[in-house]
Amino acid sequence: MKKKLALLVLAAVASMAIAGCGGGGEKKAAAPKADNTKKLIVYTSMKESLIKGIVEGFKKQNPGVEVDYQSAGAGKLMAKIAAERQSGKILADVIWTSEVPDFYKMKQEGILEVYKSPVMKETINPFKDYDGSFHAARLGTLGVIVNTDKIKTPLTQWSDLMKPEYKGKFGIANPALSGTSFMSVAILEKKYGWKFFEDIKANGGRVGKGSGQVIDDTASGELSASLAVDYITKSKIEKGAKLQMCYPPELLVIPSPVAIFKGTAKLDPAKKFVDYLLSKEAQQLVANQGTIPVREDVTMPNKYFKLPAPKEAMAKAIPIDYLETVKSKEATIKKFSEIMAVKK
């Protein structure tokens, strides 16, 4: 997209130069704008190694469709979308992140296209109120990662975090800054109450910034353990980090929704992209990244930590009311911050 912008700027400068050299009062025609109506634009918080493969696979199956994507944190993408809406037009056609509350908010604001993909029937649907506004394209999991140099006995249940070996050395990303951390805090609070976090604080629990930072701090030994996202942990282990992912029986499962923006001029290719993302081919790419796909007919690679198949994951997942979670987000973050003494 940056290259595109640069070309447009150069074209504009060239046209002004030609007009300046024309002489007389003759009005020169403006340089024609490049046609961007055929290029599908995807905003996503997925990491490059995943979204790149998805886009390449989609293009092979749809050779007539050009695709561009912008990968960034969900917060930055939502801020960008808000700015674009104020300017009069959302530039993206498709959005795929892991921030479930954002999708409910966009649905309430009426900016999402209702599309019930025919491929949806082949997938696991975690949304009881599914109406086609968005589809689950991945089932992200969070567990407790431990630095194997610091913790020798793997965690087996959530209450293990109150043991002496975790004292002052367990971290959670700030839910005000991390969407996945917010969802995790909300789910754990509904299951165990605020006493769970009061006990963590009493055992010296610490609050970090983003999800990636607490994982980095655990890998470096600054922390002995942290609440961590599956695919980020996998990438760190592949690079040699001495980390082990531990999953208590009650799983934290957070879907990653994909949706189409209402009013897109590229509705047909956008629908095809959603269909492809839910296909077996694309979902195998999702599984290969160390996270749970939304299809049962995909091979689950378990080189680094054993992930359950989609149906098993949903059966073990701590249930959550997404609408209620969205409504109480501000209060949840405020209460967590008070308990954990988060500095503003």
N, C-alpha and C positions, 0 to 999 in steps of 0.2 A: 504494500500500500504506500510505503514511503517513496518507492521508486516511481509509482504512479503519480504521486503528488509532485515529485521533482520534474517529471516529464511535462506535466500540465503547466507548472511555473515557467519552464523553459519555453514552452509553446507560446505562453502569454507574452513573455519578454520579446520573443522573436516577432510576434505580430505587431507589437508596439513599435519595434525598430523599423519594420517595413512601412508602417503608417507614417512614421516621422520622416522617412526618406522619399515619400511619394510626391511631395511638392504640391502647390496649388491648394484648392479647397476640396479636392476629390476625396470622398470618404471610402477608405479601403474596407473590404469585408474582414470581419474578425476571423481568426483562425478557428477552424471547427474543433469543438470539444470532442475528446475521445469518448467512444461509446462504452459505457460501463454497465449497460442494461443486461448483458449476458453473464456477467461475473457474479457468482454467488459469494456473499460475504458472511463469514462465520466468526462470531465472537465466542471465545472459550477460555476457561480457566484450566483446561487440561494441559499437561506438560507437553513439550515439543515432541518427545519420542512417541507419544500416543496420537496426538492430533495430526501429525505429519503423515503417519501411516494410514490413518483413517481417510484423510483427504486424497492420498495417492490411490488407495483402493477404490474410492468413490469415482475418481476421474477415469480410472481404467474401465469401470463399468458404465460410465456416462461420458464418453469421449467428446461429446459436443458441449459439455458444460465446463466453464472456467471457474476455478475456486480460489479465493483468497481467504486467509484467516488471521485473526489477531489474538494472540495468546497473552493473557495477563491475569492478575488476581481478580476475583469476582467483584471486589469492592471498586477497583479501578474501572472495570467494565461497566458497572452500574452507574458510576459517576459520568462516564463517557456517554452512556445512553441518555442519561438525564439532560446533559448538555445538548446532545443532538435533538432531543425532543423540543427543547426550548428554541432551537434554531429552526425547527419546523419539520425535520425528517430524521428518522433513525436510519443510519447508513447500513447497518447489518440486516441480514435476512434471517439468520438463525443464531440462537444463543444456546450454549451448553456449558453449564457450570455445576458446582456441587452445593450451591446455596439455595436449598429448597424454599426458605421464606421469600426470597426474591421472586420466585416464580408465582407464588400465591399472590404476592403484591402486584406483579405485572398483570396477572389474570384479573384481579379486582379492578385494576385501572383500565382494563379493556384493550390492552395493546398486543395481546397474543392471538394468533390465528388458531381457530379450532380445527384440528385435523386428526382424525382417528385413523392412524396408519393400519393398513391391512396386515402388516407384519406384527402388530401389537399382540394378536392372539397367540403368537408363538413365544411370547416372553412372560417373565414374572412381573406382575404389576403390584408395586407396594402401595399405590395410592387408591384407597377405597373410594374416593370421590372423583376418580378419573373421568374426565369429560372430553379429552382430546386437546385441552389447552397446552399440556406438556406431557412428555413421556419419560419414564425412567430409562436411562441409557447405560447405567452402571450402578452397582450397589457397593458404594465405598464402605470400608470398615475402619474402625479405630480400635486399637488395643493398647496395651501397656508395653512399651519397649524398654528393655533393660540393657545397660552396658555390661557385657559379660565379664569384664575385668572387675566390676564393682559388685554385681549381684550374681551369686552362684546358684541360688535356688530359684527356678522360674516361678513367677506369679501364677496362681491357679484360680484366685477369686478376687473380687474388687476390694474386699476387706483386708487383703494382704498389704495394701498400700499404707496401712496404719502400723505396720511392723517396724521395729527399730532400724533395720537395714535401709529403710527409705527415709528416715528422719532427716529433714532438711535437704533432701536430694531428689524429690519428685517434682516435676514441673507440668504445668498445664498452660497452653497458649491462652492469651487474653481473649475471652469471647466477644469483647467489644471490637476486636481487630480481626478475628478469625471466625468465618462463618461455620466451618466444621467444628471448631471448638465450642461455639455457641450451641450448636445442635447437640453436641455431646453433653455439655453441662445441663441443657434442658432435659435430655433423656434421662441422665443419671439422677437428676433432682426428682423427676416424676417417679422413678423407681425406688430411690432410697431416701428421699427428703433432703433438706438442707443440712441435716446432721452429718451426712456423708462428707460434705465440703468443710464443715466445722471440724470434723475429725482429721481431715487432711491438713487443714491449717494448723491444728494443734500438734501435728507431727512434722511441722516445718515445711509444708507444701509451698511451692513457689509458682509465680505467674510469669510466663515469658511473653514475648510479642507474638509473632506468627507461628503457625504450625511447623514450618521448616526450621525456625530458630530453636525450638525446644528439642527437636531431633538432633540438630547440630550440637547443642549443649550436652546432650546425652552421649553422643558419639565421642565428644572431646573429654568426657569425664567430669565436666562441670556439674552435670546432673547424673544421678545413677539410673534414673528412669523417668519416663514421661508418657503422657497420653499422646498417641501418635497415629498418623494416617498410614494406611497400608502401602500405597504405591510410592510414597516419599521414602518410607523406611526401606523398601526393596531397593530403590536406587542407591541409597547410602551403603547398604550391605554389599551390593555389587561393586562398589568402589573401595571395599575393604573395611568398612566400619564394623567394629565389634559389637553388634547389636543383635538382640533376639526379640522377636515379637511374641507377646503372650496374650492369648485371648481367654478371658473369663467365660464361663458358660453362658452368661447373659451378654449377648453381643450388642455392640453399637453399630448399627447399619444405617448409613445415610445415602439415599439415592442421589444420583447426579442427573437432573432433568435436562431435556433438550426441548426447545420450542421454536416456533416460527413467528416472526413479527407480523402483525396484521398490517395489510396495505402494501406488502412487498410486491414489486413488479416481477419478481422471480419466484412466484409461488410454486410452480410446477417443479423446478429443480430443487427448491427447498424441501418439498414433500419427498422427493427422491432421496435427498440427503438423509432425512429422518428414517426413511425406509431402510437405507443402506446401513445406517448406524445401528439399527435393531437387527440386522441380518446376522447369520451365523459367521460369515467372514469377518465382519467388523467386530463382533463380540468376542471372537477368538483373539483379536488384537488387544481388546480390553483385558481379557484374562491374562494374556502374556505380560501385561504390565504389573501384575501382582495385585489385582483387585477383582471383585466378583462381577461377572457378567450378568445379564438379565435373561440368559437362555440356559436351558439344561443340557442342550446338545453340543456344548463347548467343552473342550478339554481343560481341566484345571491344573496348571503347572504349580507344583508345590515344592520347589527347590529350596526356598528360604523359610517359609512358614506355611502350615497347612490351613488353607482357606476352605470353608464348606461350600458345597454347591448352592446355587441360588435358593432353591426351595428350603434346604436345611438352614441356610442363613436367615431367611425370613421367619422360620419356625423358632429359631433361637433368639431372634432380635427382640430387644426391649421395645414394646409397642409405644407409639407416639401419635398424638393428635396434632397434626401439622398446623391446622387452623388455629387451635388454641395456643400452640407454641409461637406462632407469628404474632398473635395479639399480645402475648405477655413478654415479648422479647425485651423491651426496655426495662420492665420490672425484674426480669431474670438476671440481666446483666448488672443492674444496680445492686441486687441482693448478693450476687456472687462477688462483686467488687467490695462490698462492705465486709463480707466474711473473710475474704482473702487479703483485705487491706491493700487493694490495688491503688497505686498512686495515679492521680489524674494528670 
